[in-house]
């Protein structure tokens, strides 16, 4: 759909704040996964919660000490009362869900990552209908906020809590492997943020429905008939279809719980960098770890500082590969940050690569979970589950998240490589098939049989509505007649 000028001014009052802001000043978070058992009661709760959802405008307010967000799976929309024929305007990736067999294969969710083994979101766990995201400045504050929200759910009834996951940000912004994270984030056009990292802002429609994307078009957006929106909560469909635009100012959220094998990561680095006498070489191990990631633990990219962790570049994000590291002797071609964001390194040339990369950018909103380790080095001497709650905001699940995961992260064929999936998070369909190639002269070095350092423990695809969309969902004008709902599945109904 061709974009129009009218779609380019952001409606900060209608956009959930999590789309535009990462909440660095609210380091503690709780993810509350919900199941809807009674649609009427669930909508009554939703009407109460709608007034508390944090808009992008509210985020800017001084003194905002907490934040609340809501998102729904396709099963959640059904549980609220949507008929299947009113869900056809949603994208296939969303309606099929993350665990559909085809989507599991392209995401690499097999073997240890198989949804059969997941803690939540898999076929052996309760069906997730909604996600309540709660942020606060302190751990006590987020616990109090979670308790109050759960108590409200219990008082209204009709919704049960499946699971609560807690996460946080460290002061040094490092994830559990010990590397500074969150450096390379795209800026959204119209968000009011300046071009701070050398990259022009990405078109709004890559992250929000209803706005022009990098193709100069409006992304596909879910719609409903006019008759289902009697209160006029939604915007009209810009294509003049006579329907109402449920997606405008909303987006899609990807949630994946990733367990990190910190001990295995550093043990691997140590074993492959020992000196001739068998002694460990900590600096060499750190350098190998940096080659896997593409940055040093302190954040400096190998392109700018190939030999040491230069603090001058701890937040550096203005660099390219083709001109600054043409032979990839600084940052290996297969390094994680190069796989997740190839910048100018893809064929056929730098300019086309930059255009293509902009069409697959992802907005990350994740947090770590589990007890921290000093400098990423295992010291507790016991098996502890720790990892990363991987959250992605994107307007097109297939073209953005799934494409990056399948084509850039998991594929063993990438920019001249033939058996090198992402060495940090990628998977390979054949055991022992993972390889890391370190380019160099006169010969390159090849490390084979890389173990898996990251395992998927749960996840789901969510629709993150606008505030107008949440009010529409609360009103229930779309709801199917009760006789169309399996009465035995609704508590108190006969």
Order of alpha helices (4+ residues) and beta strands (2+ residues): beta-alpha-alpha-beta-alpha-alpha-alpha-beta-alpha-beta-beta-beta-beta-beta-alpha-alpha-alpha-alpha-beta-beta-beta-beta-beta-beta-alpha
